[in-house]
Amino acid sequence: MSMVPIELSPPRSMGFFTDTSVCIGCKACEVACKQWNQLPMDDLMWLGSSYDNTHTLAATTWRHVTFAEVPGAGGPTGQNSWLMMSDVCKHCTNAGCLQACPTGAIIRTEFNTVLVQQDICNGCGYCVPSCPFGVIDVNVGHAAVQGALPTQAPDGKAHKCTLCYDRLTDGLEPACAKACPTDSIQFGDTEELRARAEKRVEQLQGQGLNAYIYGDDKVGGTNGIGDLGAFFLLLDRPSKYNLPERPFLPQDHVLSGILSLAGTAIALAAATAWSLRRK
């Protein structure tokens, strides 16, 4: 009996397309993320300058809705407008956190997403400065949260968005995308999402808006990071959304930094020796 080879199709890359033009800042995504992943609430810190009460992505905040009031961002009429965006881990093609992890705890899944295996992570924190977007974080806080579940307690390990890996394996969409009332957060095959995003950009540009995609090698995935598995449609400069203009992998600059320090040390030593000879 002859064996017939089976051709396996490559795994589909799953991700997020976030259309900020329809985000209303309701924070339903934040709540859904925390509920599904059993993450503790954030301390309320109303500063009087923003409607933002979570402030940043962290070990226990995997979705964060940013707010920015920008003069003249309201389109052709030029009135002030709110820029809102639900930020999340970018699940980069070349993920700095994955490259820096010394234990192999951070892996790429069958959905082409980036996942931290909690049973392997040793909490070294090497991944934290290696993320170009400041996403991943080590959970060392929330020790005083009363009634916290075991998964909420500080464990000293690295945490970030898993793209709801447990839901994906059961054929379900991530909790944040399911909860979004305006479809600002869209989940699916990244190639299909990019095609959808390009059409949306054309539509908004036809209305006179400065719409573009943040998440390719031109904007967002610069300096070798590559396409982002979670990409965004923006209406203003990335910095307005607290995103780096031209992100880079920090570890790519380690050698140049060491050589620069070495050169400075040699120059100081030479200057000191010359000064001593004069004396």
N, C-alpha and C positions, 0 to 999 in steps of 0.2 A: 504493500500500500504506500503510495507516494504521499509525501507531506507537502501541503500547500502553504507557502509562506503567507503570513498575515501582515499586511501593511498597517502600521499604527499611525494615525494622524497626529501631528504635533499638538501639544496641549494649547488650549486657547488662553490668551492673555486677558484676564479680567481686571477691570479697574473702574475708576470714577471719572465722569465728566461733570464739572461743576460750572453751571451757567450763572454767573454772579448777577446778570441783568434781571433775573427774576427772583433773586434771594430777597426775602422780606425780613430777615433777622429774627425769626420767631424762636430760634434755638431748639426746635423740635428734634433736630439731628443730635444735638448735644445730649438732650434728655434720653432719647432712644438708645444712644451709644452707652450711656452710663447705666441705664436700666438693664440692657441685655448683657453687658459685661460686668455687672455688679461693681461698678466703680463708685467711690464716695463722692458726695457733693463738694463743690468748691466753696471756699470761704467767700462770703460776699464782701467785696471791697469797692463800693461805689465812690469814685473819685470826683464826681461832679463834672467830669470832662468827657464822659463816654457812657454809652449804654452797655458797655462790655463788663461783665462781672467775672469772667474766667481769665481774661488777659492773655493767656498763652497756652499752647499745647504743653502737656506734661505727662508724667508717668500715670496719672489717674485722670487725665483729660485728653482723650484721643480725638475729639472733635472740638473745634473752637471757632465760633462765629465772630469775625472781626467787624468793627464799625469805624467808619471814617467819614466826617463831613467835609466835603471838598467844594470850594467855591467854583462855580461855573461848570460842574460836572454833570449838569442835568440835560445836556444835549444842546441843540441849536439855540434854545432860548437863553442859555447861560445861567440859569438860576442855580443856587446851591443844591446839592443833592447828597444823599447818603450812599456811600459805597459799602456794601456788605458782602461778606464771603465766608463760607464755611470751610475752614482750613483743616487739613488732615495730613497724614503721612503720604509722601509722594510715590512710594513703592518704585524707586528709581531703577532704570535699566542697569546702571552701574552704581549700586548702592554703597555709599561710603561706610555705613554701619556694618554691612555684611563683610566688606573687605577688611575692616579693622578688628572684627571679633576673633579672639585668639582660641576660643573653645569650640567653634563651629555651632554655637547656639543659634546664630542667625542664618536662616536658610532661605532659598527661593523655592516656593511651593509649586505644585503642579498647575496652579492658576497663574504662575509667573508673578506672584506677589511675594513680599518680603515679610518673614515671620520670625519672631523671637521664641525659641523653644525654652520655656520656663524651667524645665527640669534639667537643662544643661547650662543655662546662664549662671555665671558665678558672681555677677555684679561688679566686674572690674571697672566698668564705665568707659572703656576704650571707644565704644561706639558713640558716646555722647558728643565729643568734639569732632567726630568724623562725619557727622550729618551736616550737609551744606545748608539745611533748612531749619536746624535747631529743633527737630521733632522728637527724637528719642530721648528718654530720660530715665534715671534710676529712681526707684520708689524708696525714699528714705523718710517721707513725711506721713502725716495723718495718723500719728501714733495715738493722738488723743481723741480720735473719732469714737464716740460711744456707740455700742451696738453694731460695730462693723463686722461684716462677714469675714471669714478667713481669707477670701480672695482680695479683700480691701486692705488688710493690714499691711504695714510696711514690710517688704520682704528683701529690700536691698538689691533687687534685680531690675534689669532694663525692661521697659514697657513702651508700647506704642500701638497704633492701630493695626489690627490683624486682618483688616478687610473682612471681618466676621468669618474667619476661616471655618469655624464650626458650622456656620449657616451655609457656606458655600458647598461644603461636603454633603449637605442634605438637600442641595438644589434650591436654597433660599437666597434671596438678595440680602445684602447687609442691612442692619437695622436702621441706620441713618437714612439710606436711600428710600427705604420703605416708608419712613415717617415723614419725609419732606413733602409738605402740602403743595408746593409749586413746581415740583420736578426740577428744582435748581440742582439737586444732586441726582445724577443719572448713573446707573450701574449697568455694566454689560461688557461685551467683547470690546477691547480697546480700539481695534481697527474700525469697528462699526461706530463707536462713539466719536472717533476722530472725524469720520466722514460727516456725522451729524453736527459736530461742532463747527466744521468748516462752512456748512450751509447756514448755520445760525450766525456766524461771523459776517457772511455776505449779506444776510438779511439786515443785521443791525448797522453795518456800514452803509447800506442803502438808505437808512434812516438818518444818516449823518452822525452816527456815534463812532467813537474811536475804539472799536472792538477788535480784539486779537486773542490768540491762544497762547497761554503760558504753559509750556510743557514739552517743547521740542528743542532741537539743538540750536535754534535761533534765539529763543527766549525761554528761560527756565531750565532747560537741560543743557546748558552751555558747559564748555571746558571739560568735555568727556563724560558728563553725567548721563547724557542720552535722554531718550523719551521718558517722560514721567508716566507712571501707571495711574496716577491721579492728576489730571490736568484741569486747567481753569480757563474760562472765558472772562477776560478782564476788560474794563472800560477806562482804565487810567494806568499810570505807571505802576509797576509791581510794588515799589516801595510804599505806595498808598495803601496796599493791602498787607503790609509787613512781610513782603516777599523780597528776597535778594534780586537785584537787577540782573546780575550775571554770576550765578552761583558757581562754585568750584569745589572739588574734593579737597578738603584741607590736607589730607595725607600726601597729596601730590606736591605740596609746598614744604614738606618737612626737610628734605635734603637741602633745598635752597636756603631755608632758614638756618640750618646747622652750619652751612658753609659761610653764610653771612656773619653768624656769631663767631665762627672760627677766625674769619678775616678781621673782625673787629678786635678780637683778643690778640691776634698777632700784631696788629697796628698799635695797640696800647702797649704791648710789651716792647716793641721797637722804640716807641716814643719814650717810654720809661728808661730804657737802656741808654738812649741818646742823651736824655736829661742827666742821668747819673754820670756819664762820661764828661759832660761839660763841667759838672761840679768838681 
